[in-house]
Amino acid sequence: MQATRRDTAVAQDSPYRYQELADFITRLVESATLLPGSRAPSLRQISRERGTSLATALKAYRLLEDRGVLEARPQSGFYVAGNTRARLEAPAISKPPSSPRTVSLSSVVLRLFEYASDPSLVPLGCAVPSPDLLAAGRLDRLLAKAARNRGVERNRYTVPKGDRVLRVELARRAPRWGGTLSPEDLVLTCGCTEALTLALQALSRPGDTIAIESPTYFGLLHTIEVLNLKALELPTDPLSGVDPEALEQALQTRSVTACLFSSSFNNPLGCTPSDERKLELLRLLGKHRVPLIEDDIYGDIFFGQRRPTPFNALDPAADVIYCSSFSKTVAPGYRTGWIAPGRHMQRVLERKMAFTLSGLPLPQSALAEYLASGGYDRHLRRIRAIFRDNLERMSQAVGRFFPQGTRVSRPSGGFVLWVELPKRIDTRELFGLALEHGICFAPGDVFSSTKRYGHCMRLSCGTPWSAGIERALETLGHLVRDALEAR
Amino acid sequence: MQATRRDTAVAQDSPYRYQELADFITRLVESATLLPGSRAPSLRQISRERGTSLATALKAYRLLEDRGVLEARPQSGFYVAGNTRARLEAPAISKPPSSPRTVSLSSVVLRLFEYASDPSLVPLGCAVPSPDLLAAGRLDRLLAKAARNRGVERNRYTVPKGDRVLRVELARRAPRWGGTLSPEDLVLTCGCTEALTLALQALSRPGDTIAIESPTYFGLLHTIEVLNLKALELPTDPLSGVDPEALEQALQTRSVTACLFSSSFNNPLGCTPSDERKLELLRLLGKHRVPLIEDDIYGDIFFGQRRPTPFNALDPAADVIYCSSFSKTVAPGYRTGWIAPGRHMQRVLERKMAFTLSGLPLPQSALAEYLASGGYDRHLRRIRAIFRDNLERMSQAVGRFFPQGTRVSRPSGGFVLWVELPKRIDTRELFGLALEHGICFAPGDVFSSTKRYGHCMRLSCGTPWSAGIERALETLGHLVRDALEAR
């Protein structure tokens, strides 16, 4: 324990003592006094040295865990974050073709969704948290209460924008991500899927080009295909997101109808552009008068010190349609998302009425009461820690079981891992073999309209870590090695 | 009571005595021995004359009520059906233009849906039953139970086709309408709206022509508009439906991508083609290889002796996509419909995944248990009688309050009334005036892409009859008369 003289001056009687202790540890990490991967001082040791109670030390370490500075390892104590991931290189920036492509993935995507609901498979395929992990018990009790007490009265269509009380609650939460929204700015949707579909249909016509990150979520590519749009995939850095130079070039040389980017923790890369980069992207879009659809579905699952700020909060005057949902954080089964369409409200509402007319009043009511009655933030803190731990273990297991040359993403939020295997590997072939072993993952080729990611895979870490998952990764590792040797 | 000799031979000890009594009365009506509008023999009288118990007589009369032969009038007894509607003429067959049109109704339709959720208006505007009338209490209790007991486990996406148990229950009910379906033939949707949208998107591309009934439900026209399709409105008889000759001519002279017809009780006309006419329409469509989308959402709300048979049950080999939902019969708030896409399953499923991904497992479970546990048919019998009574009273009130020359539809099911006013009346103007009086109805012009029905209106009878509704009709009548005098 190498505390400097200055740091021992922490006020002993401050009510924020644990925060001061956390800041002290953070400085040690930032100054490389404590190295990534090293064991942090034990709680007993640090509390003795800093003259705090054990409880205060634990509170400080939990805060540092929330901030991604430390990581707890069961039965082992706290470690400085970032070591094991550093062992494996991060993937390089993507280099998709510079022309828009039609997409044809539907049949594969449909199969992936079917496998996702097969309980006999180890579920590394779909980016849906396991129900046990979400533990939506309180929400379900609120739904039961709403059904009993308000079932008859609510057995009708909602107003076109959806249950107003839920919109009030969502608007109240907007300041947490730096936004300002009124309930009237929001339309409730059937998950983020409907929000994105409405946005795309409001802005585009068949044949139009949508610029997206590469790789990108296969569900989005599938929607682009079904709407007869073209995808223009932009070079995307696995740490910092879409390359502004590439975007500028695309906007100058192509007719781009809209862009669709992740606000936070791109699926599958897990990357988030910095605020500066987001503002630069917005500036370019504004200059070329191209609207942005932003997908913030993973925003609340951040591991760092603060939640990423969505595009529309960074520049409220920009032409942005904001989309998100509860599906990754608390209730995939409630199918409730939302869209803030900005200046496109009328067209979005018209499409909402035409495609699904109304959401379900009772589940919307239950979600509203769930948000109003507190505890959602506590729940988020809990699942963030679990997802981060899962990702860390998954990274470690990939490092342990997969061959030399494997690269993995370093997500700072969300719960998916992107794995780049040696180029000779065909993960679609591997996918078939893995299914025979009862393991599902998402093969890389479905994350692009090209065959560019045929040697990659996405692993979902949405399920509590178990020996079964570890064994599945060992099996996958064997399959990869076998495939390498066979070539 | 003019029973013939033969009829007195009813077997006194038959367990089906009430059915035999019902048949006896039916023959009296069919032979015009009992005239439409006349009072039926009292229960006391008929039971004495036919040697049955009072209970058996009541059971027979209730059956005849279900079959639409008799009508009960509170505090007055049973009457032979059909008198008062005959007072007003039925509207004539429609004569829409013979060329396809683009549609532009969205802004009006959006306002109509907004008014529909305004509790301060007399709700004659939207074709949604009032929550009080549906009394979905048992369904809500099943939802509460599902949320409590299976909330955690079901907090995930369903399989792509939706909850299998509900699909099993729906398939089990298919024989009631003459159909044969397996659970795998069905996809659950967000109401009939999503079912129709999926069908349209699976079959067509922007710019294509869809042939429809005229007048037709404005929500459908709105969807056609939003999908950038063209509507070809076909002449439609208010009693027998689409004119086969007109259809044949259209198919010979136009490029029609698909037809979309009601299976039963067209909204707004309330008409159902006979089985023979349906088969004739199917024959024409088969000859020209044009698929049919059928909307059977009102099928279970029939007033006659049997449920209308949908197109796909009359000819299972025909290229038909079948759509329906629970929204008119038990649970508009549960947003659960279904589609049997036939040979278009793959395209429909792909679009389902792209647009909304999954429905809600808990409400789908609750509906499955609701169907499995019995009582849905009893519920249907109850609401059928109420809707029929409402329509009858509404017809009478229109006859009483509206000016000479008014025509009303004679629906044999459903719960909307189509009213044709003198041609000089502009119901859009009337709509504005009615809203000022706190009354909402659906103005005629939104039921066509042309201005053809600007003198018509649709009145919804989905709300229990009340003095307030009667007053609203009186007010509407005054407004119509004032408008006539002002011209």
Interface residues (C-beta under 8 A of the other chain):
Chain A: S106 S107 V109 L110 F113 E114 A116 S117 C126 V128 S130 P131 D132 L134 A135 A136 G137 L139 D140 R141 L143 A144 K145 A147 R148 G151 V152 E153 R154 N155 R156 Y157 T158 V159 P160 C190 G191 T193 E194 T197 Q201 R205 P206 G219 H222 T223 E225 V226 L227 N228 A331 P332 G333 Y334 R335 Q346 L349 E350 R351 M353 A354 F355 T356 L357 S358 G359 L360 P361 L362 P363
Chain B: S106 S107 V109 L110 F113 E114 A116 S117 C126 V128 S130 P131 D132 L134 A135 A136 G137 L139 D140 R141 L143 A144 K145 A147 R148 G151 V152 E153 R154 N155 R156 Y157 T158 V159 P160 C190 G191 T193 E194 T197 Q201 R205 P206 G219 H222 T223 E225 V226 L227 N228 A331 P332 G333 Y334 R335 Q346 L349 E350 R351 M353 A354 F355 T356 L357 S358 G359 L360 P361 L362 P363
